[in-house]
Each structure stands twice: as C-alpha cells, then as structure tokens.
Amino acid sequence: MEADVAVVGGGAAGLVAAARAAEAAAREGRAARVVVLEAAREPGRKILVSGGGRCNVLPARDARERFVSASPRRLVDRFLDRFPLAHQRSLFEGLLGGALREEAETAKLFPPSNRARDVRLALVGWVAAAGARVVPSSPVRDLRVAAGGGSFELRLDGDLVRARRVVLSTGGLSVLPAGADAGGYGWAERMGHRVRPLYPALVPLTAASPSHAALAGVSLPARVVATSGEERAAASGGFLFTHRGYSGPAALDVSHVVARAVEAGRPIRVTVSFGGSGEEWDEGLRTGSGTAGSHLRRRLPDRLAELLLREARVPDGAPLHRLAREARRRLVEAVTALELTVTGTEGYRTAEVTGGGVALEEVDPGSGESRLVPGLFLAGEVLDAFGPIGGFNFQWAWATGSTAGAGAARSLTRGTAIP
Ligand SMILES: Cc1cc2nc3c(=O)[nH]c(=O)nc-3n(C[C@H](O)[C@H](O)[C@H](O)COP(=O)(O)OP(=O)(O)OC[C@H]3O[C@@H](n4cnc5c(N)ncnc54)[C@H](O)[C@@H]3O)c2cc1C
C-alpha cells in the first residue's frame, strides 16, 4: 500500500489529524491519499470510554498553567495556541450539531447528547467526508525512514505501507486497546528523539491504611497536596476513599508527583483537607455548640467524621465548650491536613494518561513536524505533556492532531515522491 500521509493510531489526535490532512490537501486542489492505520478493531476506543461514557470533550475554560511537562512551558502554550479552545469548541459544536453542555460545578463540556459514542461517530464521519480512510485491525509493528530518506516504511503483519509523511499518534501506555502497543515512543527514540521518562498519570493512589480503606465509597470535595523533594502538586475537587486507596479528580490530579517519586525511590507526603481553612475550623470548634462528634458530622460524612476524631484522639462526645486548645489543634490538623499513607499508584491499568514522552523542543509547534526527522509529525499523548482532569487531554489531542495533520498536508508540496 502507498500513502501520501499515514496516520499511525486512530485515536483522538489521529482522527483529527487525518481529517485535517485530507481537508488541507483538498483545499490546495490536491487529493492526498490519507490513511489511518489503527491497531484496534475500531478507531477511537478511548473516546468511547472517556468521561464515564459521556466524553468530556473539552474544558469550558483554558487552564494551560495546569499542564504538566518536563519540556519548556512556553512550548505547551505554543502547541495549544495553534488551535485555540474557542475554535475547538466551534469545531465540535459543528460536528455534533449543537451546543456543548457545560457542567457548571466542574466547567467540563460534554456533547449535546451526553453520549461519547456520538463524539466518535462525528469524528469518524468527518474523516470519511474529508476523504481519508481508516484501516482498523492494522497494528503497525515497525516504522523507519526508507533507504535514501524522503519517505517512510511501515511494517504491518504481512504488509508494508510506504508513506511520504507519517503522523505518529499512537497515544500512551494506559488502558491500551487489544492489539495496540503505543509503539510511537520506541520508534521516535530510535529515530533520534529524546523520550522523557514515562509514568502513569491521572491515576488512583494506592495506600496501606486499613482504617482509611474502611471508608471505601465515601466521597466529598477536598483539596489534596502531594510533595516529594522539589516536586509539589495541589488540586481541589472530588475525592473518594477506595478499598485500595484514594481516587476522584483531586487525587488523580496530583498522582504524577506520586508516580515519579515512587519511580525514583523518593519519599512522598500526601495530605488532604476537607471543607474550609484551618482558621474557619478553629473558629467553628471554639464557638460552636454540642459535641466534637456532632459538629464534625454536620459538615462531613459520618464515617469520615468518626475517623478524624480517632486520628485526633478526641472523644466523639467531647463537649465543644470544654475542648482543650491542644485537642482542638489536633482536630483542626486532622481535618485540614490528614496524612494519607500513600504507597504508589494503580499504574497504567487505570491511568487516564501517560506522563513524559517526546521532548517538545524537538517538534515544531507550528506544524507538528519533527525537527530531527523531516516528514515525521507527532501528535497527542506521545508528546511530553498532559493536562488535568476536565477535558484538557482531549484539548491537547485535538490541538496537536489538527496541527500535525495540516502540517503534514502542507509539507507534501515539498515533493519527495515515493521512490
Ligand atoms: C478511561 C479514560 C477516560 C478518559 N476520559 C477523558 C475525558 O473525559 N476527557 C479528556 O480530555 N481525556 C480523557 N481521557 C484521556 C484521553 O482519552 C487521552 O488523553 C486521549 O485519548 C489521547 O489521545 P491520543 O490520540 O494521543 O491517544 P489515543 O486516543 O489513545 O489513541 C491512540 C491510538 O493509537 C492506536 N495504536 C497504539 N499503538 C498502535 C500501533 N502500534 N499501530 C497502530 N495503532 C496503534 C490505539 O489503538 C489508539 O486508537 C481518558 C482516558 C481514559 C483511559
């Protein structure tokens, strides 16, 4: 098979890249042969399972400062600026035929139907309408620059594809669909790229605390802070006690600090605070009526209130007006800086994304093209950046996919026919 543009990986970034590449070529009056080689039986598997089956397509507001990357920060901005959030929103409202639904308390945007499958359907439809072709069940086993340069050879099981341009969008190592291997990291490295160390991110934390595990199922808003050496992350949002440890957006959003610390064998400190500042809790306990237990239970789930009282060694029935200053201090500390005995993360099995990846300095943010391998374009999670929970990772995938697809199509005018 021969292609002008071979997109390797038909996930979020790859589907947008393929549609953009085919559209851009057509606009210039050329029909480009754009193929998407997808390992799984169907493209966009992760879109289907995203957002609990609803697909949090985008965030309602930019928060680029919350992206995590070991590459220079300004580059994250430059990749995102290339396809601004407002334009992405218009694209999806056009594709989905209606305004995206905003979930007010989380500022997440969902499709009008609230169904992830409609997002995938719209993207696959766009790819087909643009004239690109998706070839499912086609895991790419190897990718190399063809002898003499100027084009690429992609080895599939029993097939060889020659392509003038390649968009590498094989995604991350987490929740891999059957047949997929996220091979892009290895090929990019072999072609000379620096791949910054990979780690699971946006992943539940594991713990060794039977008393906390006993609270499995308790969920509430919280603020979590993880610190390890120089690294620190803090996040507010939903927090959930699980049988294995902790989950919910606030825990997931700091999990990269834990994953990296565990990898490096560094100590970690993770604390959680519930509802209000230390001063507010202190004031409430000083001036409130009733017992310590009733005061906490009015503000927190019962089982959590009981755990915090035990941690602070304050009797449930202790009258507030007789609570000693030291007991009050212990209780405030338990509520606003409860230590979590975190042992690690659940790993790639449940991680939403993979941290690390191809160094952004080695990719042109204006076109998505590799600065080391002409004709190679990179998009999505294979690049060294990820965002927090809230639609930011699709924002990254749509932005970098769009740039790489259009960049690959534009570059076709540079010539270099398949020998
Ligand atoms: C459970 C879950 C829920 C999520 N929910 C959200 C959400 O609501 N909002 C949000 O913004 N983000 C969410 N994410 C993150 C988001 O799905 C990813 O950040 C995004 O899909 C990354 O896009 P990508 O195209 O780089 O990778 P992917 O979408 O993973 O696509 C990569 C594609 O490459 C294919 N592939 C891999 N190896 C090969 C190979 N060797 N040959 C051919 N094909 C290959 C894969 O099969 C896959 O289709 C979620 C992730 C998970 C796991």
The ligand as an SDF file (V2000), in Angstrom:
LIG
                    3D

 53 58  0  0  0  0  0  0  0  0999 V2000
  -10.8030    5.7610   30.9770 C   0  0  0  0  0  0  0  0  0  0  0  0
  -10.3380    7.0500   30.3780 C   0  0  0  0  0  0  0  0  0  0  0  0
  -11.1920    8.1430   30.3780 C   0  0  0  0  0  0  0  0  0  0  0  0
  -10.7550    9.3720   29.8340 C   0  0  0  0  0  0  0  0  0  0  0  0
  -11.6190   10.4290   29.8360 N   0  0  0  0  0  0  0  0  0  0  0  0
  -11.2130   11.6130   29.3090 C   0  0  0  0  0  0  0  0  0  0  0  0
  -12.1160   12.7110   29.2320 C   0  0  0  0  0  0  0  0  0  0  0  0
  -13.3080   12.5930   29.5490 O   0  0  0  0  0  0  0  0  0  0  0  0
  -11.6220   13.8990   28.7560 N   0  0  0  0  0  0  0  0  0  0  0  0
  -10.3230   14.0430   28.3350 C   0  0  0  0  0  0  0  0  0  0  0  0
   -9.9330   15.1380   27.9180 O   0  0  0  0  0  0  0  0  0  0  0  0
   -9.4790   12.9970   28.3560 N   0  0  0  0  0  0  0  0  0  0  0  0
   -9.8980   11.8030   28.8140 C   0  0  0  0  0  0  0  0  0  0  0  0
   -9.0270   10.7300   28.8180 N   0  0  0  0  0  0  0  0  0  0  0  0
   -7.6940   10.9130   28.2140 C   0  0  0  0  0  0  0  0  0  0  0  0
   -7.8130   10.8510   26.6820 C   0  0  0  0  0  0  0  0  0  0  0  0
   -8.5620    9.7000   26.3200 O   0  0  0  0  0  0  0  0  0  0  0  0
   -6.4260   10.7960   26.0430 C   0  0  0  0  0  0  0  0  0  0  0  0
   -5.6400   11.8410   26.5380 O   0  0  0  0  0  0  0  0  0  0  0  0
   -6.5270   10.9110   24.5270 C   0  0  0  0  0  0  0  0  0  0  0  0
   -7.3170    9.8660   24.0110 O   0  0  0  0  0  0  0  0  0  0  0  0
   -5.1450   10.8730   23.8980 C   0  0  0  0  0  0  0  0  0  0  0  0
   -5.2940   10.9310   22.5040 O   0  0  0  0  0  0  0  0  0  0  0  0
   -4.2460   10.1900   21.5600 P   0  0  0  0  0  0  0  0  0  0  0  0
   -4.8190   10.2370   20.1980 O   0  0  0  0  0  0  0  0  0  0  0  0
   -2.8840   10.6970   21.7920 O   0  0  0  0  0  0  0  0  0  0  0  0
   -4.2440    8.6860   22.0670 O   0  0  0  0  0  0  0  0  0  0  0  0
   -5.4180    7.6040   21.9520 P   0  0  0  0  0  0  0  0  0  0  0  0
   -6.7430    8.2550   21.9180 O   0  0  0  0  0  0  0  0  0  0  0  0
   -5.1210    6.6090   22.9910 O   0  0  0  0  0  0  0  0  0  0  0  0
   -5.1690    6.9760   20.5180 O   0  0  0  0  0  0  0  0  0  0  0  0
   -4.0400    6.2080   20.1970 C   0  0  0  0  0  0  0  0  0  0  0  0
   -4.4680    5.2060   19.1620 C   0  0  0  0  0  0  0  0  0  0  0  0
   -3.3110    4.5430   18.6320 O   0  0  0  0  0  0  0  0  0  0  0  0
   -3.5970    3.1730   18.4790 C   0  0  0  0  0  0  0  0  0  0  0  0
   -2.3240    2.4600   18.4670 N   0  0  0  0  0  0  0  0  0  0  0  0
   -1.4780    2.2710   19.5010 C   0  0  0  0  0  0  0  0  0  0  0  0
   -0.4020    1.5570   19.0870 N   0  0  0  0  0  0  0  0  0  0  0  0
   -0.5840    1.3170   17.7630 C   0  0  0  0  0  0  0  0  0  0  0  0
    0.1790    0.6420   16.7570 C   0  0  0  0  0  0  0  0  0  0  0  0
    1.3510    0.0590   17.0270 N   0  0  0  0  0  0  0  0  0  0  0  0
   -0.3080    0.5970   15.4880 N   0  0  0  0  0  0  0  0  0  0  0  0
   -1.4850    1.1880   15.1690 C   0  0  0  0  0  0  0  0  0  0  0  0
   -2.2550    1.8290   16.0790 N   0  0  0  0  0  0  0  0  0  0  0  0
   -1.8020    1.8960   17.3510 C   0  0  0  0  0  0  0  0  0  0  0  0
   -4.5130    2.8630   19.6560 C   0  0  0  0  0  0  0  0  0  0  0  0
   -5.2750    1.6990   19.4330 O   0  0  0  0  0  0  0  0  0  0  0  0
   -5.3490    4.1220   19.7480 C   0  0  0  0  0  0  0  0  0  0  0  0
   -6.5330    4.0250   18.9690 O   0  0  0  0  0  0  0  0  0  0  0  0
   -9.4400    9.4870   29.3110 C   0  0  0  0  0  0  0  0  0  0  0  0
   -8.6080    8.3750   29.3020 C   0  0  0  0  0  0  0  0  0  0  0  0
   -9.0400    7.1680   29.8180 C   0  0  0  0  0  0  0  0  0  0  0  0
   -8.1120    5.9860   29.7770 C   0  0  0  0  0  0  0  0  0  0  0  0
  1  2  1  0
  2  3  1  0
  2 52  2  0
  3  4  2  0
  4  5  1  0
  4 50  1  0
  5  6  2  0
  6  7  1  0
  6 13  1  0
  7  8  2  0
  7  9  1  0
  9 10  1  0
 10 11  2  0
 10 12  1  0
 12 13  2  0
 13 14  1  0
 14 15  1  0
 14 50  1  0
 15 16  1  0
 16 17  1  0
 16 18  1  0
 18 19  1  0
 18 20  1  0
 20 21  1  0
 20 22  1  0
 22 23  1  0
 23 24  1  0
 24 25  2  0
 24 26  1  0
 24 27  1  0
 27 28  1  0
 28 29  2  0
 28 30  1  0
 28 31  1  0
 31 32  1  0
 32 33  1  0
 33 34  1  0
 33 48  1  0
 34 35  1  0
 35 36  1  0
 35 46  1  0
 36 37  1  0
 36 45  1  0
 37 38  2  0
 38 39  1  0
 39 40  1  0
 39 45  2  0
 40 41  1  0
 40 42  2  0
 42 43  1  0
 43 44  2  0
 44 45  1  0
 46 47  1  0
 46 48  1  0
 48 49  1  0
 50 51  2  0
 51 52  1  0
 52 53  1  0
M  END
$$$$
